[in-house]
Amino acid sequence: MQWELAGYNASMDIQPKPLTTQESPVEVVVIGGGPSGTTTATLIAQQGYRVALYEREKFPRFHIGESLIPETYHVLERLQMLPKLKKSHFVKKHSVQFVNQHGKLSEPFYFFDNKPHESSQTWQVLRSEFDQLMLNNARDHGVAVHEGAHVVEVLFEPDANGAGDRASGVQVKFENGSTRTVPARVVVDASGQSTLLMDRMKLRQWDPLLKKAALWTYWKGAYRDAGRDEGATMVLQTQDKAGWFWYIPLHDDVVSVGVVAGHDYLFKNRATKDHEAIYFEEVARCPGLQPRIANAERVAPFRILKEYSYRATQVAGNGWVLVGDAFGFLDPLYSSGVLLALKSGQLAADAIGAGLASGDTSAAALGTWQPEFVRGMERMRRLVCAYYEGFSFGRFVKAYPHLKGLVTDLLIGDLFKDEVDQVWEPMEQIRREMATE
Ligand SMILES: Cc1cc2nc3c(=O)[nH]c(=O)nc-3n(C[C@H](O)[C@H](O)[C@H](O)COP(=O)(O)OP(=O)(O)OC[C@H]3O[C@@H](n4cnc5c(N)ncnc54)[C@H](O)[C@@H]3O)c2cc1C
């Protein structure tokens, strides 16, 4: 049986409003209708500006990135998405749990125990449906959404103040082959891993350490814990710490199960090129996973993605801004991608609103949020690298029980405060001890 991955659930409350502003001139153009694009567009429209969003696909469309983390709550609240999510059939997620290479479980990190607040319950989402909800929510806020509309070019013209070139709009190609030039005061690139502007302007810096790949599929009837553990994300290490599996319980009794490891290890330095064979070779190396899927039925094809981490050297230029994966992609170990998409979208929308109000849409005005955002992203990266260097959460919490709260803060995505920096030295200490054992 094939699970309908891009399935549209008609029972959900996602009735789009008619597009009334479709042909009106706009202040802001957003490229891409994923979480970063819809967040930016909605929050700018909430401030009273006219926004057009161009998405090359027709939704619902498949996308990976199914596990949300609690700090998404605050942006979702501003977007007025919470009632829609509460009404949805998405599985509720209360914790994350790590399983080591020998199959030994760590204590779960319960979000609510760390922060007794409604935000500590988040969701495991089918992205086709979540992204559809977000896109329709943007429409509800007055964004002129165009699907099947591929932005082929960002247009530039000389800045009136002599500050070099500035973005002045986009060129869009529609499904019927017609093209249109759309002028705008600000262009937001939210094109995800297509990284339209980053490539055009040669801003990409590859991460020298995080050169991973992923291989995944979906299982029906796989093992599920009970009670508040039912929707937990599990991170299960494979033997010799060569990689890890994600285990994300979704609705309809389906679990998303994928392996992440070095790209060359997974796909290049191996006798077989067959994805199914590689997947099961890795399952055989993951004692924690084998019994969980032993009696399950595979309900989707295998999918692969090269997922090298990268970041642009700047979030903004004259008249343009980068958000979400179009600014940077970080290894999915802690499910931080959608949070970073939402957070950058929110910070960008606030900077763009202020810039439009003051008449200053220079690189400096649109990029005010770069230092704060990059510091947060860097903290998540540090936690990712620690895991790949062999860091053990179980051991850390045993040695430093008073720091469990701050580690949980990082895991929930509370990355934008200096307090969490207290964990790095003790973490390094554990790493040194383990290196000498
Ligand atoms: C293997 C893997 C597992 C992951 N797991 C998780 C997870 O569990 N939790 C999590 O939070 N994150 C996860 N992520 C990360 C997450 O998928 C992304 O960070 C997130 O989707 C970024 O959102 P975005 O809006 O920036 O980009 P996207 O969601 O990719 O949206 C970009 C949109 O732009 C459109 N587009 C592209 N080019 C153009 C163009 N020229 N014109 C018009 N439209 C265009 C695309 O069609 C797309 O709809 C994972 C990523 C990978 C690779």
The ligand as an SDF file (V2000), in Angstrom:
LIG
                    3D

 53 58  0  0  0  0  0  0  0  0999 V2000
   16.8150   15.0580    5.2950 C   0  0  0  0  0  0  0  0  0  0  0  0
   16.2570   16.2850    5.9360 C   0  0  0  0  0  0  0  0  0  0  0  0
   15.4850   16.1780    7.0900 C   0  0  0  0  0  0  0  0  0  0  0  0
   14.9520   17.3220    7.6960 C   0  0  0  0  0  0  0  0  0  0  0  0
   14.2090   17.1940    8.8390 N   0  0  0  0  0  0  0  0  0  0  0  0
   13.7350   18.2990    9.4390 C   0  0  0  0  0  0  0  0  0  0  0  0
   12.9110   18.1900   10.6130 C   0  0  0  0  0  0  0  0  0  0  0  0
   12.6160   17.0900   11.1020 O   0  0  0  0  0  0  0  0  0  0  0  0
   12.4460   19.3410   11.1740 N   0  0  0  0  0  0  0  0  0  0  0  0
   12.7430   20.5720   10.6610 C   0  0  0  0  0  0  0  0  0  0  0  0
   12.3250   21.5800   11.2370 O   0  0  0  0  0  0  0  0  0  0  0  0
   13.4790   20.6960    9.5340 N   0  0  0  0  0  0  0  0  0  0  0  0
   13.9740   19.6030    8.9140 C   0  0  0  0  0  0  0  0  0  0  0  0
   14.6840   19.7300    7.7600 N   0  0  0  0  0  0  0  0  0  0  0  0
   14.9350   21.0870    7.2380 C   0  0  0  0  0  0  0  0  0  0  0  0
   13.7180   21.6810    6.5240 C   0  0  0  0  0  0  0  0  0  0  0  0
   13.3030   20.8040    5.4990 O   0  0  0  0  0  0  0  0  0  0  0  0
   14.0470   23.0470    5.9260 C   0  0  0  0  0  0  0  0  0  0  0  0
   14.9320   23.7440    6.7600 O   0  0  0  0  0  0  0  0  0  0  0  0
   12.8100   23.9180    5.6980 C   0  0  0  0  0  0  0  0  0  0  0  0
   11.9180   23.2880    4.8120 O   0  0  0  0  0  0  0  0  0  0  0  0
   13.2170   25.2880    5.1580 C   0  0  0  0  0  0  0  0  0  0  0  0
   12.0810   26.0290    4.7840 O   0  0  0  0  0  0  0  0  0  0  0  0
   12.1800   27.1300    3.6120 P   0  0  0  0  0  0  0  0  0  0  0  0
   10.8610   27.7850    3.5450 O   0  0  0  0  0  0  0  0  0  0  0  0
   13.3840   27.9660    3.8110 O   0  0  0  0  0  0  0  0  0  0  0  0
   12.4640   26.2800    2.2850 O   0  0  0  0  0  0  0  0  0  0  0  0
   11.5070   25.2170    1.5780 P   0  0  0  0  0  0  0  0  0  0  0  0
   10.6350   24.5680    2.5680 O   0  0  0  0  0  0  0  0  0  0  0  0
   12.4050   24.3420    0.7710 O   0  0  0  0  0  0  0  0  0  0  0  0
   10.6010   26.0870    0.6050 O   0  0  0  0  0  0  0  0  0  0  0  0
   11.1510   26.7140   -0.5290 C   0  0  0  0  0  0  0  0  0  0  0  0
   10.0460   26.8430   -1.5570 C   0  0  0  0  0  0  0  0  0  0  0  0
   10.5240   27.6750   -2.6200 O   0  0  0  0  0  0  0  0  0  0  0  0
   10.0540   27.1630   -3.8580 C   0  0  0  0  0  0  0  0  0  0  0  0
   10.9670   27.6640   -4.8950 N   0  0  0  0  0  0  0  0  0  0  0  0
   12.2560   27.3130   -5.0880 C   0  0  0  0  0  0  0  0  0  0  0  0
   12.7900   28.0210   -6.1130 N   0  0  0  0  0  0  0  0  0  0  0  0
   11.8000   28.8140   -6.5850 C   0  0  0  0  0  0  0  0  0  0  0  0
   11.7280   29.7710   -7.6400 C   0  0  0  0  0  0  0  0  0  0  0  0
   12.7990   30.0480   -8.4090 N   0  0  0  0  0  0  0  0  0  0  0  0
   10.5540   30.4260   -7.8550 N   0  0  0  0  0  0  0  0  0  0  0  0
    9.4580   30.1540   -7.0800 C   0  0  0  0  0  0  0  0  0  0  0  0
    9.4760   29.2480   -6.0590 N   0  0  0  0  0  0  0  0  0  0  0  0
   10.6310   28.5980   -5.8150 C   0  0  0  0  0  0  0  0  0  0  0  0
   10.0910   25.6580   -3.6580 C   0  0  0  0  0  0  0  0  0  0  0  0
    9.2240   24.9860   -4.5510 O   0  0  0  0  0  0  0  0  0  0  0  0
    9.6470   25.5210   -2.1870 C   0  0  0  0  0  0  0  0  0  0  0  0
    8.2580   25.3230   -2.0670 O   0  0  0  0  0  0  0  0  0  0  0  0
   15.2110   18.6040    7.1340 C   0  0  0  0  0  0  0  0  0  0  0  0
   15.9540   18.7110    5.9600 C   0  0  0  0  0  0  0  0  0  0  0  0
   16.4850   17.5770    5.3620 C   0  0  0  0  0  0  0  0  0  0  0  0
   17.3000   17.7180    4.1130 C   0  0  0  0  0  0  0  0  0  0  0  0
  1  2  1  0
  2  3  1  0
  2 52  2  0
  3  4  2  0
  4  5  1  0
  4 50  1  0
  5  6  2  0
  6  7  1  0
  6 13  1  0
  7  8  2  0
  7  9  1  0
  9 10  1  0
 10 11  2  0
 10 12  1  0
 12 13  2  0
 13 14  1  0
 14 15  1  0
 14 50  1  0
 15 16  1  0
 16 17  1  0
 16 18  1  0
 18 19  1  0
 18 20  1  0
 20 21  1  0
 20 22  1  0
 22 23  1  0
 23 24  1  0
 24 25  2  0
 24 26  1  0
 24 27  1  0
 27 28  1  0
 28 29  2  0
 28 30  1  0
 28 31  1  0
 31 32  1  0
 32 33  1  0
 33 34  1  0
 33 48  1  0
 34 35  1  0
 35 36  1  0
 35 46  1  0
 36 37  1  0
 36 45  1  0
 37 38  2  0
 38 39  1  0
 39 40  1  0
 39 45  2  0
 40 41  1  0
 40 42  2  0
 42 43  1  0
 43 44  2  0
 44 45  1  0
 46 47  1  0
 46 48  1  0
 48 49  1  0
 50 51  2  0
 51 52  1  0
 52 53  1  0
M  END
$$$$
